[in-house]
Amino acid sequence: MSFVEKRSAPVPVEQARTTAELFGVDAPDDEPLTRETALKVSAVFACVRLLTDAIATLPVDAYRRVAGRRRPFTAPDWLTKPNPDIGRIAFFGQIMTSLLLEGNAYILVSRVGGRVVALDVIPASMVEPRYVATRSGRKRLVYQLSVAGEEEPSDVVGALDPKDVIHLQGLPLAGELRGVSPLKAASLTIGSALSALEYGADFFRDGALPGAVVNVPGPMTPEGLKAARQTWRNIHRGRGNRHGLAILTEGATFQKVTISPDEAQFLQTRQFQVPDVARLFGVPPHLIADATNSTSWGSGLSEQNTSFAQYSTRPWVERIEEALTALLIADTGDTKAFVRLNIDAIQRGALKDRMDTYRVGLASGIYTRNEVRALEDLPPDTEYGDFFQLPLNLALLTPDGPLSLSGGKTTTEPADEPDETAPEDPATDAEKTGEDSAEKPKETAPVDH
């Protein structure tokens, strides 16, 4: 069984009908690459599990934007409990595994009286988005449902309207209704890993390479070979005789067999496949237990953890938020409502990083002490917890001058030398200004006659 693309032998020139037959045509794989077979590769399983668990466990909330500010919004039941049969984590987990393995996720929206009551994730293999012609000659998007096995033709059992389906795409291509399937796009990468895995399993299961051999000069009869083998086992078998003294007679020599260069290359291939698969899913290799080219401590891995949240997790989160926000607006009729997954919850297990974030937020006037305590599930401070705390040496620059955050305008320090031209008494200065204006005649603009 091989998961690597193969090519058949070319057809003779006199029998070839196409260039593909002349130069060799693609031969079908022995076994199709499916979700189940791909997950047999430990690196694929680790990447899918990591991204799925990281996103499925994020808290989800609904908000409403009023005057540019985010206000809490009563979340509908389907957002906190999408389905009576499964919970929120399992629901988002199904979405992520479908996106990561098949590049698409389809959510069936069930309504009663026009209101959403349940959400169900449909297997991507059962859904095919396509355009159909209407009676007016226009094309209309529908989602065809089919029931079929892996090797059987599809039987269309119905079609769903776009308002009843939420379609999330992974990597989109222009002009395509479906996202790119990672299993198809990286079939050679995952297929070679499966082939290497199968080769290793056969190698160790069949034991084709013996640990040692005993060389005996000259031919031996089958009875002699059997007797020599049995004698060796009787003497050295067992934990107590593992390192016993071997006595060889009749010119026999003992030779330990080491791994061949081919098997050594096999190990290097298996090792290379881990970062190769991690690159496919955008996961830092050390997060799936491969720190070969990284240090096991220090700021290097910390920066990779930050980039994982920024570049690997955030795009998937925003895809889910966009789809659920559209459903929330359609269900409630409130165009200012939106859904947010709290990606900051990834730091929940990192106490130091979480406390550093709170410290910066408190010092910058972003959080109050009670808001931080609420995030940590602690009781509020009823006396001073709702006040912002800021350093006293900070000031706001307003059109009327600096304004101290501690209250009142800041006082300007006097100059080193007084200004001689500055008037001492404002009233006297006003009088002088009036006298000057009275003595000096007003200038008039010339008039043309």
C-alpha positions in Angstrom: 0.0 0.0 0.0 1.4 3.4 -1.0 0.1 6.9 -0.5 2.6 8.5 -2.9 1.5 9.4 -6.4 2.6 6.8 -8.9 2.9 6.7 -12.7 2.2 3.7 -14.8 4.5 2.5 -17.6 4.2 4.5 -20.9 2.2 2.9 -23.7 4.0 2.0 -26.9 3.9 4.6 -29.6 1.7 2.6 -32.0 -0.9 2.0 -29.2 -0.9 5.5 -27.6 -3.9 7.6 -28.1 -3.0 10.6 -26.0 0.2 12.2 -24.7 -0.7 11.1 -21.2 -0.6 7.5 -22.4 2.6 8.1 -24.3 4.6 9.4 -21.4 2.8 7.5 -18.7 -0.5 8.2 -16.9 -1.2 8.7 -13.3 -1.9 5.4 -11.6 -4.6 5.4 -8.8 -3.4 5.2 -5.3 -3.9 1.9 -3.5 -5.9 3.7 -0.8 -7.4 7.1 -0.9 -6.2 9.8 1.5 -9.0 10.4 4.0 -9.4 12.1 7.3 -8.9 8.9 9.2 -5.8 7.8 7.3 -4.2 11.3 7.6 -4.7 11.3 11.3 -2.5 8.2 11.5 0.5 10.5 11.1 1.3 11.7 14.6 2.4 15.2 13.3 -0.9 15.7 11.5 -2.9 14.6 14.6 -0.8 16.8 16.9 -1.3 19.9 14.7 -5.1 19.4 14.3 -5.5 18.7 18.0 -3.5 21.8 19.0 -5.4 24.2 16.8 -8.7 22.6 17.6 -8.3 22.7 21.3 -6.8 26.2 21.3 -9.8 27.6 19.5 -12.7 25.4 20.7 -12.0 26.3 24.4 -12.0 30.1 23.8 -14.9 31.8 25.6 -17.5 33.2 23.2 -19.6 36.3 24.0 -22.0 38.7 22.2 -21.7 42.5 22.2 -23.3 45.5 20.7 -21.4 48.5 19.4 -22.9 51.8 20.6 -21.2 55.2 19.7 -17.9 53.4 19.0 -17.9 51.5 22.3 -18.5 47.9 23.0 -21.5 47.1 25.2 -22.5 43.6 26.6 -25.3 42.0 24.6 -27.6 39.2 25.8 -26.3 36.1 23.9 -28.9 33.8 22.4 -29.1 30.3 23.6 -27.6 28.8 20.3 -24.4 30.7 20.9 -23.7 29.2 24.3 -25.4 25.9 23.6 -25.4 25.4 19.9 -27.0 21.9 20.0 -28.9 20.0 22.7 -26.8 17.0 22.0 -23.3 18.6 22.2 -21.7 21.4 24.1 -19.9 24.5 22.9 -16.4 23.0 22.9 -17.4 20.0 20.9 -19.3 22.2 18.5 -16.4 24.5 17.8 -14.1 21.4 17.8 -16.1 19.9 14.9 -15.8 23.2 13.0 -12.1 23.3 13.4 -11.4 19.7 12.5 -13.5 20.1 9.3 -11.7 23.2 8.3 -8.2 21.8 9.1 -8.7 18.5 7.3 -11.1 19.3 4.5 -10.8 23.1 4.1 -14.5 23.7 4.6 -17.0 23.6 7.4 -20.8 23.6 6.9 -23.2 24.4 9.7 -26.9 23.6 9.4 -29.1 26.2 10.9 -32.4 25.0 12.4 -35.2 27.5 13.0 -38.6 27.5 14.7 -40.9 30.4 14.0 -38.0 32.2 12.2 -35.7 32.1 15.3 -32.6 30.0 15.4 -32.9 27.0 17.8 -29.9 24.7 16.9 -26.7 24.5 14.9 -25.3 21.2 13.5 -22.0 20.7 11.8 -22.5 18.7 8.6 -19.6 16.5 7.3 -17.9 18.3 4.4 -17.9 15.2 2.3 -21.7 15.3 2.2 -22.1 18.8 0.9 -21.4 20.3 -2.5 -22.1 24.0 -3.1 -23.1 24.7 -6.7 -25.1 27.0 -8.9 -28.4 26.0 -10.4 -30.5 27.8 -13.0 -33.8 29.2 -12.0 -36.9 29.7 -14.1 -36.0 33.3 -14.8 -32.6 32.2 -16.2 -30.6 33.4 -13.2 -28.2 31.2 -11.3 -28.9 30.4 -7.7 -26.5 29.0 -5.1 -27.6 25.8 -3.3 -25.9 23.3 -1.1 -26.5 19.7 -2.3 -26.6 17.0 0.2 -25.4 13.5 -0.7 -25.0 10.2 1.1 -22.2 7.9 -0.2 -19.3 5.8 1.0 -15.7 6.4 0.2 -15.7 4.4 -3.0 -19.4 4.6 -4.0 -21.0 7.2 -6.2 -22.8 10.0 -4.5 -26.6 9.9 -4.2 -28.1 13.4 -3.9 -30.8 13.4 -1.3 -31.7 17.1 -1.1 -30.5 20.7 -1.4 -30.3 23.4 1.3 -30.9 27.1 0.8 -27.9 29.4 1.6 -29.9 31.0 4.5 -30.0 27.6 6.2 -26.2 26.9 5.8 -23.2 28.7 7.3 -20.2 28.0 5.0 -16.8 28.6 6.4 -13.9 28.3 3.9 -10.2 27.7 4.8 -7.9 28.9 2.0 -10.2 30.3 -0.7 -9.5 30.4 -4.5 -10.9 32.9 -6.9 -13.9 31.5 -8.7 -14.2 28.5 -6.4 -17.1 27.9 -4.0 -15.1 25.5 -1.8 -12.0 26.2 0.1 -8.8 24.3 -0.6 -8.6 20.9 1.1 -5.3 20.5 2.9 -5.5 16.7 2.4 -5.6 17.2 -1.4 -3.2 20.1 -1.6 -0.6 18.3 0.5 -1.4 14.8 -0.4 2.3 14.0 -1.3 3.5 15.5 2.0 1.1 13.5 4.1 1.2 10.5 1.8 5.0 10.2 2.1 4.7 10.4 5.8 2.2 7.5 5.7 4.4 5.5 3.4 7.3 6.0 5.8 5.1 5.0 8.7 4.0 1.9 7.0 7.5 1.0 6.0 8.7 1.3 9.6 5.7 -0.7 10.9 6.5 -3.5 8.5 10.2 -3.3 9.3 9.8 -3.7 13.0 6.8 -6.1 12.8 8.5 -8.6 10.4 11.9 -8.2 11.9 13.7 -8.3 8.6 17.0 -7.1 10.1 18.4 -9.5 12.7 20.2 -8.1 15.7 23.2 -10.4 15.2 24.4 -13.4 13.1 26.7 -16.3 13.7 28.9 -17.2 10.8 29.8 -20.9 10.4 32.4 -21.9 7.8 31.2 -24.5 5.4 27.7 -25.9 4.7 25.4 -27.1 7.5 22.6 -29.5 7.4 19.1 -28.4 8.4 19.3 -30.6 11.5 22.6 -28.9 12.4 21.2 -25.4 11.9 18.3 -26.2 14.1 20.4 -27.8 16.8 22.8 -24.8 16.8 20.0 -22.3 17.0 18.3 -24.2 19.9 21.6 -24.5 21.8 22.2 -20.8 21.5 18.7 -20.0 22.8 19.0 -22.4 25.7 22.2 -20.9 26.9 21.5 -17.2 26.4 17.7 -16.9 26.6 16.2 -15.2 29.7 16.9 -12.1 31.7 19.5 -13.8 33.9 21.5 -15.1 30.9 21.3 -11.9 28.8 25.0 -11.1 29.1 26.3 -14.7 29.5 29.6 -15.8 28.0 29.2 -17.1 24.4 31.4 -20.2 23.4 31.5 -20.8 19.7 33.0 -24.0 18.2 34.0 -25.3 14.8 35.2 -21.9 13.6 31.9 -20.1 14.1 32.1 -16.3 14.6 29.6 -13.9 16.1 28.9 -10.6 14.3 26.6 -7.8 15.5 24.5 -6.2 12.8 24.3 -2.5 12.7 21.6 -0.4 11.0 22.3 0.1 7.3 22.6 3.5 5.7 19.1 3.0 4.1 17.5 2.6 7.5 19.5 5.6 8.8 18.0 7.7 5.9 14.6 6.3 6.9 15.0 7.8 10.4 16.1 11.2 9.0 13.0 11.1 6.7 10.7 10.5 9.7 12.4 13.4 11.5 12.0 15.8 8.6 8.3 15.1 8.2 7.5 16.6 11.6 8.4 20.2 10.7 7.2 19.7 7.2 3.7 18.9 8.5 3.9 21.7 11.1 4.7 24.1 8.2 1.5 22.9 6.4 -0.7 23.8 9.4 1.2 26.9 10.4 2.2 25.5 13.8 5.6 26.1 15.5 7.3 22.7 15.6 8.1 22.9 19.3 4.4 23.0 20.1 4.1 19.4 18.7 7.2 18.2 20.6 9.9 18.9 18.1 12.5 21.3 19.4 15.3 20.0 17.1 16.2 23.4 15.6 15.2 25.5 18.6 16.4 26.0 22.1 14.3 24.4 24.8 14.1 27.6 26.8 14.4 31.4 26.5 12.7 34.2 24.6 12.9 32.4 21.2 10.2 29.9 22.1 8.2 32.7 23.9 8.2 34.7 20.7 7.0 31.6 18.7 4.2 31.1 21.2 3.1 34.8 20.6 3.3 34.3 16.8 1.2 31.2 17.1 -1.6 33.2 18.6 -1.2 36.0 16.0 -0.7 34.1 12.8 -2.0 30.6 13.4 -5.0 31.1 15.7 -6.3 34.6 15.0 -7.2 34.0 11.3 -9.4 31.0 12.2 -11.0 32.9 15.1 -12.0 35.8 12.8 -13.5 33.4 10.2 -15.7 31.9 12.9 -16.6 35.4 14.4 -17.6 36.7 10.9 -19.9 33.8 10.2 -21.6 33.8 13.7 -21.9 37.6 13.6 -23.9 37.4 10.3 -26.1 34.8 11.9 -26.6 36.9 15.1 -27.7 39.9 13.1 -30.1 37.8 11.0 -31.6 36.2 14.1 -31.9 39.4 16.3 -32.3 42.0 13.6 -29.7 44.2 15.4 -27.1 45.3 12.9 -24.8 46.6 15.7 -24.5 43.2 17.4 -21.4 41.0 16.9 -19.8 37.9 18.3 -16.3 37.8 19.8 -14.1 34.8 20.8 -11.9 35.9 23.6 -8.5 35.0 22.2 -6.8 36.5 25.3 -7.9 33.3 27.1 -5.0 31.5 25.6 -2.9 33.1 28.3 -5.0 31.6 31.0 -2.4 28.9 31.6 0.5 31.4 31.6 0.3 33.1 35.0 3.3 35.4 34.5 2.1 36.6 31.0 -1.4 37.2 32.3 -0.2 39.2 35.3 2.1 41.3 33.1 -0.9 42.1 30.8 -3.0 43.2 33.8 -0.1 45.3 35.1 0.2 47.2 31.8 -3.5 47.6 31.5 -3.9 49.0 35.0 -1.0 51.4 34.6 -2.3 52.6 31.2 -5.9 53.2 32.4 -7.4 50.4 30.3 -8.6 48.3 33.2 -10.0 49.0 36.6 -9.0 46.8 39.5 -12.5 45.3 39.6 -12.4 44.5 35.9 -9.1 42.6 36.5 -10.6 40.8 39.5 -13.6 39.8 37.5 -11.3 38.3 34.9 -9.7 36.3 37.6 -13.1 35.3 39.2 -12.4 37.2 42.3 -14.8 39.3 44.4 -14.9 43.0 43.6 -13.3 45.8 45.7 -16.4 47.7 46.8 -14.5 50.8 48.0 -12.0 51.8 45.3 -12.1 49.0 42.8 -14.0 50.9 40.1 -11.5 53.8 39.9 -8.8 54.0 37.3 -5.3 54.3 38.6 -2.7 56.2 36.7 0.8 57.6 37.5 0.5 61.2 38.8 3.2 62.5 36.4 1.0 61.9 33.4 -1.0 64.7 31.7 -3.4 65.0 28.8 -2.7 67.5 26.0 -5.9 69.5 25.4 -6.5 72.5 23.2 -6.6 74.7 26.4 -3.2 73.3 27.5 -1.9 70.4 29.6 -4.5 68.8 31.9 -3.2 66.8 34.8 -4.8 63.4 35.3 -4.7 64.0 39.0 -7.2 66.9 38.6 -7.0 70.5 37.4 -4.8 72.1 34.8 -1.1 71.8 35.2 0.7 75.0 36.3 3.4 76.3 34.0 6.7 77.0 35.6 7.9 80.7 35.4 10.6 81.5 32.9 14.1 82.1 34.0 14.0 85.8 33.2 10.8 88.0 33.2 9.6 89.4 30.0 10.3 93.2 30.1 7.6 93.9 27.4 4.9 92.1 29.3 2.4 94.4 31.1 2.4 94.3 34.9 -1.2 95.3 35.3 -3.9 94.0 32.8 -6.2 96.9 33.5 -3.4 99.5 32.9 -2.5 97.7 29.7 -6.1 97.8 28.5 -6.3 101.6 29.2 -3.1 102.2 27.3 -4.4 100.1 24.4 -7.6 102.2 24.4 -5.6 105.5 24.4 -3.4 104.4 21.6 -6.5 103.4 19.6 -8.1 106.7 20.2 -5.1 108.8 19.2 -4.4 106.9 16.1 -6.9 107.6 13.3 -8.6 104.8 11.7 -7.6 103.8 8.2 -10.3 103.6 5.6 -10.2 101.7 2.3 -10.1 103.9 -0.8 -13.4 104.2 -2.7 -13.5 104.3 -6.5 -15.9 106.9 -8.0 
